[in-house]
Amino acid sequence: MIKKIEGVAIITKNLNKTAYEASEYIAKILSSKSIKVSSIPPFETSNFKNNNSDFTSLVNEIDLIIALGGDGTTLRAFRFHPSDIPVFSINVGGTRGILSEIKLDQIDYALDAILNGNYYYDERIRIQASLSLSNKLFLPALNDILLFRTNLTRTPTITIKFRDGVISQRMDGIIVSTSTGSTGHSISLGGPVLHEELNCLIINPIASINKLPSIVIPPEVIEIYSNHKTDLVIDGQDKFLVEENSPIKITRFPINARFIRLRKKGFRQLEKLGF
């Protein structure tokens, strides 16, 4: 169901002048149509009606988030709002902008289409890590969750539990990716490119001693142990230390990420990769 846009939050790439200028331009257009506009730091401007430190206080006030930057900016937008508020991603300063819908020169066309309801929702699964012993929950990941050894001189034994199956091998680390994240770190490890609408996960071992292959599984509970300290990295941006033998549970996040799209594409991710 297409929802009327009454409130918009804008998040930009850090320290990017072009993204800041585009944010100002978008804000003026939206404000002229009586749409309430909020900015998410690090970018703030007096031209916006609200400036907030995060999305928490905006959940009930906005209908759309506009992300201006590369894929990192889009991932940050999704990670810090666990609701189903849709994100419209504009590639400003990104390398490929795999997650983005348009480039900077298409802003006028895109805003006109969105405000007239000429768009559709593109839903993607997210995953979430938690520590069983402390009940600590981490923010959701749209792309992937990485576990990697902290001590580069010792190779840990990593144990993976899925359903009633257990695999235990020495390896540098492991990465669990969504279908969206199949074009992220996963592909550099030799993982397959999955269509973004598939509801499944990829387990990619990193430098396993016995050359354990990648595996595609349903989005069910995965439990991982390492006999050495590991770094847990969410979407390549947030890092946390996990103690040895601490069970890490990875589950499907209950709320899907939601993009706003203007056009349907059969091979969206492959096209963005240049194929």
C-alpha atoms as one frame of an Amber mdcrd trajectory, in Angstrom:
protein
   0.000   0.000   0.000   1.458   3.364  -1.077   1.566   5.839   1.804   1.365
   9.597   1.499   4.707  11.187   2.363   4.309  13.728   5.167   7.655  13.489
   6.966  11.161  12.782   5.628  14.530  12.255   7.334  17.747  12.809   5.373
  21.037  11.070   6.145  24.223  11.920   4.231  27.687  10.595   3.628  30.153
  11.909   6.205  32.104  15.030   5.228  30.851  15.031   1.647  30.120  18.526
   0.327  28.158  17.272  -2.681  25.895  15.171  -0.473  25.345  18.123   1.868
  24.418  20.414  -1.013  22.039  17.795  -2.415  20.429  17.471   1.024  19.815
  21.215   1.116  18.276  21.087  -2.342  15.983  18.176  -1.474  14.949  19.785
   1.814  13.879  22.987   0.065  11.763  21.087  -2.460  10.072  18.973   0.214
   9.520  21.915   2.558   7.870  23.872  -0.265   5.316  21.068  -0.439   4.611
  21.246   3.327   6.557  18.055   4.054   8.340  18.037   7.402  12.073  17.435
   6.911  14.570  16.254   9.536  18.318  15.821   9.291  20.395  13.078  10.832
  23.882  14.131  12.043  26.665  14.552  11.095  24.814  16.832   8.691  22.665
  19.570  10.234  21.238  22.750   8.775  18.950  25.470  10.000  16.888  25.065
   6.831  15.492  21.822   8.227  12.663  21.940  10.727  14.200  19.336  13.042
  17.690  18.116  13.815  17.935  14.850  15.728  20.791  12.728  16.996  19.255
   9.467  15.732  16.112   7.918  14.279  14.598   6.951  17.632  12.591  10.108
  18.150  11.565  10.220  14.484   9.890   6.837  14.078   6.386   8.240  14.487
   7.108  11.406  12.516   8.578  10.224   9.228   7.366   8.134   6.313  10.614
   8.029   4.346  14.383   8.187   4.827  16.534   9.553   2.010  20.160   8.376
   2.072  22.704  10.388   0.079  26.080   8.695  -0.241  27.459   5.290  -1.101
  26.363   1.875   0.119  27.921   2.595   3.516  25.484   5.443   4.093  22.536
   3.255   3.097  23.687   0.456   5.406  24.022   2.956   8.256  20.480   4.187
   7.638  19.037   0.686   7.850  21.138  -0.346  10.837  20.018   2.523  13.013
  16.320   2.244  12.338  14.910  -1.205  13.057  11.409  -0.272  11.840   9.961
  -0.778   8.355  10.288   2.889   7.359  11.425   2.754   3.701  14.756   4.124
   2.502  15.358   5.813  -0.840  19.055   5.632  -1.672  20.801   8.138  -3.949
  24.371   7.398  -5.009  26.489  10.448  -4.131  30.211   9.730  -3.905  29.804
   5.964  -3.789  31.958   3.616  -5.853  29.227   1.458  -7.379  26.208   2.288
  -5.289  24.831  -1.241  -5.535  22.042  -0.468  -3.071  21.120   2.892  -4.601
  18.215   3.558  -6.921  19.381   6.701  -8.740  22.326   9.020  -9.269  22.461
  12.681  -8.314  21.260  14.037 -11.678  17.932  12.200 -11.335  16.780  13.850
  -8.091  14.005  15.983  -9.623  12.518  13.051 -11.517  12.724  10.785  -8.454
  11.111  13.233  -6.018   8.276  13.866  -8.462   7.664  10.119  -8.852   7.750
   9.442  -5.112   5.458  12.326  -4.176   2.961  11.160  -6.805   3.015   7.575
  -5.543   4.807   6.137  -8.579   7.034   3.703  -6.702   7.025   0.261  -5.109
   8.527  -1.366  -2.031  11.511  -3.708  -2.305  11.794  -5.751   0.914  15.017
  -7.450   2.044  15.728  -9.697   5.004  18.060  -8.547   7.771  19.999 -10.580
  10.320  20.925  -9.944  13.945  23.665 -11.264  16.200  23.335 -11.840  19.937
  25.538 -13.195  22.719  23.779 -16.045  24.503  25.683 -15.710  27.800  25.016
 -11.984  28.294  21.772 -11.658  26.298  23.401  -8.776  24.403  21.613  -7.898
  21.160  23.455  -6.114  18.357  21.920  -3.830  15.764  20.551  -5.584  12.664
  22.672  -6.097   9.552  21.386  -5.742   6.004  24.500  -7.165   4.340  26.525
  -9.387   6.634  27.941 -10.287  10.020  31.658 -11.081  10.159  33.564 -12.984
  12.834  37.344 -12.744  12.540  40.257 -13.701  14.767  41.760 -10.889  16.836
  45.121 -12.613  17.268  46.707 -12.828  13.825  49.344 -15.331  14.990  46.864
 -18.004  16.103  44.226 -19.708  13.986  41.083 -20.435  16.011  38.817 -23.434
  15.797  35.371 -22.198  14.865  32.284 -24.318  15.444  29.103 -23.769  13.431
  25.777 -25.224  14.565  22.749 -25.266  12.273  19.676 -27.330  13.114  21.157
 -30.618  14.327  24.353 -30.311  12.275  27.747 -29.269  13.649  30.906 -28.339
  11.745  34.110 -27.545  13.622  37.262 -26.458  11.790  40.269 -24.208  12.093
  39.836 -21.036  10.073  40.552 -17.312  10.240  36.906 -16.411  10.525  33.449
 -16.699   9.067  30.978 -14.370   7.422  27.208 -14.834   7.341  25.613 -12.872
   4.501  22.090 -12.137   3.339  21.150 -12.276  -0.329  21.587  -8.488  -0.385
  25.079  -8.941   1.058  26.008 -11.566  -1.516  27.611  -8.751  -3.548  29.551
  -7.463  -0.528  32.351  -9.251   1.316  30.789 -12.593   0.392  31.587 -12.341
  -3.310  35.247 -11.555  -2.563  35.410 -14.877  -0.698  34.089 -16.760  -3.718
  30.477 -16.846  -2.575  27.610 -16.876  -5.108  25.671 -13.791  -6.184  22.066
 -14.355  -5.094  19.003 -12.558  -6.351  18.196  -9.974  -3.706  14.611 -11.204
  -3.245  15.709 -14.648  -2.055  15.129 -15.319   1.624  18.290 -17.227   2.452
  21.728 -16.857   4.004  25.271 -17.641   2.872  27.880 -19.052   5.256  31.369
 -18.214   3.969  34.391 -19.653   5.815  37.511 -17.481   5.687  40.752 -19.362
   4.965  39.581 -22.653   6.478  42.325 -25.258   6.845  40.295 -27.935   5.026
  38.868 -25.564   2.402  35.314 -25.692   3.692  33.059 -24.425   0.871  30.412
 -21.716   1.050  26.900 -22.937   1.759  23.474 -21.407   1.163  20.925 -22.142
   3.890  17.403 -21.086   4.960  17.309 -17.999   7.238  17.162 -19.978  10.466
  19.179 -19.859  13.689  22.951 -20.252  13.368  25.139 -20.648  16.451  28.878
 -20.006  16.267  31.697 -20.568  18.775  35.393 -19.711  18.580  38.042 -21.008
  20.960  39.879 -17.672  20.687  38.763 -14.056  20.964  37.097 -12.760  17.817
  35.969  -9.442  16.396  32.302  -9.273  15.467  31.703  -6.766  12.666  28.249
  -5.653  11.544  27.903  -4.538   7.911  31.608  -3.718   7.801  31.096  -0.692
  10.062  30.545  -1.563  13.735  33.083  -3.764  15.568  32.769  -5.565  18.908
  35.079  -7.917  20.806  33.721 -11.375  21.630  35.471 -13.514  24.247  36.580
 -17.075  23.492  33.957 -19.826  23.742  31.148 -17.274  23.920  28.164 -18.541
  21.884  27.140 -16.142  19.113  23.639 -16.604  17.772  22.666 -15.221  14.363
  18.972 -15.045  13.537  16.696 -13.432  11.013  15.653  -9.971  12.180  11.849
  -9.878  12.532  11.372  -6.689  10.466  12.496  -6.604   6.847  14.414  -3.681
   5.403  12.313  -1.778   2.896  13.636   0.151  -0.097  11.652   2.502  -2.288
  12.209   1.624  -5.944  11.112   3.401  -9.104  11.763   0.629 -11.616  11.860
  -3.152 -11.470  15.073  -4.785 -12.671  15.726  -8.468 -13.270  19.446  -8.392
 -12.446  19.758  -5.291 -10.294  22.867  -6.376  -8.352  24.669  -7.831 -11.370
  24.043  -4.650 -13.344  25.492  -2.571 -10.504  28.567  -4.831 -10.548  29.066
  -3.924 -14.207  27.875  -7.093 -15.915
